[in-house]
Amino acid sequence: MTTLAARFGVAADNWLFYAKGGGGWVGVNNPTINHVNTGGSISVSNSNSNSGWLAGAGIEWGFAPNWTARLEYDFLGLSNKSFTVPSNSLFAPNDVISINNRDVQTLTVGVNYLFNWH
């Protein structure tokens, strides 16, 4: 998963409250689809990515000189995907398989050291 976003926030004392927005990409390599009733499966030789929008919010606290701690939530809304099974497949030939609600939610906790390169 790769994201690219901008942060906009308000600082108060040693605290930073921020929101962020941007985009993100999730790689998909050679997925396997399993048939629940028969136990059969099909592997797709495919390498692509799925993209979407990113929104998030966080809090960062400067607890010592050059040190901060943060808590951040991000939501990556990905687009739906469909796949048509090849007609020569023994497993569900010509069926269209749709994958919906592929969103990713993350909660990140971090500690940062800020270098002073004066």
C-alpha positions as CSV (number, residue, x, y, z in Angstrom):
1,M,0.0,0.0,0.0
2,T,1.3,3.4,-1.0
3,T,-0.2,6.8,-0.1
4,L,0.5,10.4,-1.0
5,A,-1.2,13.1,1.1
6,A,-0.9,16.6,2.4
7,R,-1.4,17.5,6.1
8,F,-3.1,20.7,7.2
9,G,-3.3,21.5,10.9
10,V,-3.5,23.8,13.9
11,A,-0.8,24.0,16.5
12,A,-1.5,24.8,20.2
13,D,1.4,24.8,22.6
14,N,3.2,21.4,22.0
15,W,0.2,19.9,20.2
16,L,-0.6,19.6,16.5
17,F,-4.1,18.7,15.4
18,Y,-4.3,17.9,11.7
19,A,-6.3,16.5,8.8
20,K,-4.9,15.0,5.7
21,G,-6.1,14.2,2.2
22,G,-4.7,12.7,-0.9
23,G,-4.6,9.4,-2.8
24,G,-3.4,5.8,-2.4
25,W,-2.6,2.6,-4.3
26,V,-2.8,-1.0,-3.3
27,G,-0.9,-3.7,-5.3
28,V,-2.6,-6.9,-6.3
29,N,-0.5,-9.8,-7.5
30,N,-1.7,-13.2,-8.7
31,P,-5.0,-13.5,-6.6
32,T,-6.6,-16.9,-6.0
33,I,-10.4,-17.3,-5.9
34,N,-11.8,-20.2,-4.0
35,H,-15.3,-21.8,-4.6
36,V,-16.9,-22.2,-1.2
37,N,-19.2,-25.1,-2.1
38,T,-16.9,-27.3,-4.2
39,G,-13.5,-26.3,-2.8
40,G,-12.2,-25.6,-6.3
41,S,-10.0,-22.6,-7.0
42,I,-8.6,-20.5,-9.8
43,S,-5.4,-18.5,-9.7
44,V,-5.2,-15.5,-11.9
45,S,-1.9,-14.4,-13.3
46,N,-2.3,-10.7,-12.9
47,S,-0.2,-7.9,-11.5
48,N,-1.9,-4.5,-11.2
49,S,-2.9,-2.0,-8.6
50,N,-6.1,-0.4,-7.4
51,S,-6.2,3.3,-6.6
52,G,-8.5,5.5,-4.5
53,W,-8.8,8.6,-2.3
54,L,-7.3,9.0,1.2
55,A,-8.6,11.0,4.1
56,G,-7.3,11.0,7.6
57,A,-6.8,12.9,10.9
58,G,-4.2,12.9,13.7
59,I,-2.7,14.4,16.8
60,E,1.0,15.0,17.3
61,W,2.6,16.0,20.6
62,G,6.0,17.4,21.2
63,F,6.9,15.8,24.6
64,A,10.7,16.7,24.6
65,P,13.1,18.8,22.6
66,N,13.3,17.2,19.1
67,W,10.8,14.4,20.0
68,T,7.2,14.0,19.1
69,A,4.6,11.2,19.4
70,R,1.6,10.8,17.2
71,L,-1.6,9.0,16.7
72,E,-3.2,9.0,13.2
73,Y,-6.2,7.4,11.5
74,D,-6.4,7.0,7.7
75,F,-9.2,5.8,5.4
76,L,-8.3,4.7,1.9
77,G,-11.4,4.4,-0.3
78,L,-10.6,2.0,-3.1
79,S,-12.7,1.4,-6.3
80,N,-14.6,-1.8,-6.9
81,K,-13.1,-4.4,-9.2
82,S,-14.5,-7.0,-11.5
83,F,-12.9,-10.0,-13.2
84,T,-14.2,-12.3,-15.9
85,V,-13.1,-15.9,-15.6
86,P,-11.6,-17.1,-18.9
87,S,-13.9,-19.2,-21.1
88,N,-11.5,-22.2,-21.2
89,S,-11.4,-22.4,-17.4
90,L,-12.8,-25.5,-15.6
91,F,-13.8,-23.3,-12.7
92,A,-16.9,-21.1,-13.4
93,P,-16.1,-20.2,-17.1
94,N,-17.2,-16.8,-18.2
95,D,-18.5,-15.9,-14.8
96,V,-17.9,-12.3,-13.6
97,I,-16.6,-11.9,-10.1
98,S,-17.0,-8.6,-8.5
99,I,-15.2,-7.4,-5.4
100,N,-16.8,-4.5,-3.5
101,N,-16.0,-2.5,-0.4
102,R,-12.2,-2.9,-0.7
103,D,-11.5,0.0,1.6
104,V,-8.5,0.1,3.9
105,Q,-8.5,1.7,7.4
106,T,-5.3,2.1,9.4
107,L,-4.5,3.4,12.8
108,T,-0.8,4.5,13.3
109,V,1.1,5.2,16.4
110,G,4.6,6.7,16.0
111,V,7.5,8.4,17.8
112,N,9.6,10.8,15.8
113,Y,13.0,12.4,16.3
114,L,13.4,15.8,14.6
115,F,17.0,16.5,13.4
116,N,18.3,20.1,13.6
117,W,20.6,20.5,10.6
118,H,21.7,24.1,11.2
